[in-house]
């Protein structure tokens, strides 16, 4: 009797999970089908299958977005912003966790304060600062702003991981003649791989999908990112939805490929972090 109830429970849970999976997957499937529709087919049958499969939307979106140029712009910003932020926030968290005095505690509180302040409150002052230093429509300006935005959460997460690293390892390295920087990069930093993988993945997706900051600070068309270029599909009176959906797949395509290759490292990193915590 108990086994029968257990089997019924498993079946109910399986049905519920399949239903949730369909609910989550359906919007993606709907976007994919819509990307192959014509404008007329989209207006007549927005939720059904395409009557005629057309690849014109992908071709037009590829051309209108100047895909390779926009893709290279996005990759440059993501690569520099995430890599520099990860290294420097790990160093900052190491100093905060190991010093543990009033001065460094105040710095830590300043970082935590950055989690509270929304970007919308600072975007106009940031624009004025970047404009004063002639950094509008430059990679450097956007990357500097991203470094500030990505730092608070990264320092918060890294500091907890650094505290879990045994101090004896650092003491042994110092006895062997390693300086503070050599100790950090050779001993501590490799032990932060779970936190590094988690922070890097979150920041990559955050910067890659961001629209507001590139739109504000990259005003030259040859510097626009993928998300900003896709806004050209929307006009004041007409929105070309099939082109929008095709553009969405062109944007998320590289992220899907990266996730497929890095899935093993991402899952192992998050799992290791959970076990260590």
Number of C-alpha atoms within 10 A of each C-alpha: 6 7 8 9 10 11 12 12 12 12 12 12 12 12 12 12 12 12 12 12 11 12 11 11 11 12 11 13 12 15 18 17 20 27 27 24 28 22 17 10 17 21 12 10 13 17 12 13 16 17 12 10 13 13 13 16 23 21 13 14 23 17 11 15 23 18 19 12 16 21 19 15 17 22 17 14 20 20 15 17 24 23 15 15 25 23 14 15 22 28 21 18 23 22 16 23 21 13 12 13 10 10 10 17 14 13 13 21 12 12 19 16 11 16 15 9 11 10 15 9 9 10 16 12 10 15 17 13 14 20 14 10 9 11 18 20 21 15 19 15 20 20 21 16 18 20 19 13 19 22 22 20 17 26 26 18 17 24 23 15 24 23 14 13 15 10 13 9 12 20 13 12 18 14 9 9 11 16 12 11 11 15 18 19 14 13 16 22 19 11 16 18 18 22 25 25 20 19 21 17 15 14 24 19 13 14 21 20 17 16 18 13 17 21 17 15 23 20 14 11 13 12 20 25 29 29 22 22 20 25 15 15 18 13 9 5 5 8 14 15 21 28 27 22 25 26 28 19 17 19 20 15 12 12 15 13 11 11 14 10 10 13 13 10 15 18 14 15 19 18 13 14 18 11 8 10 9
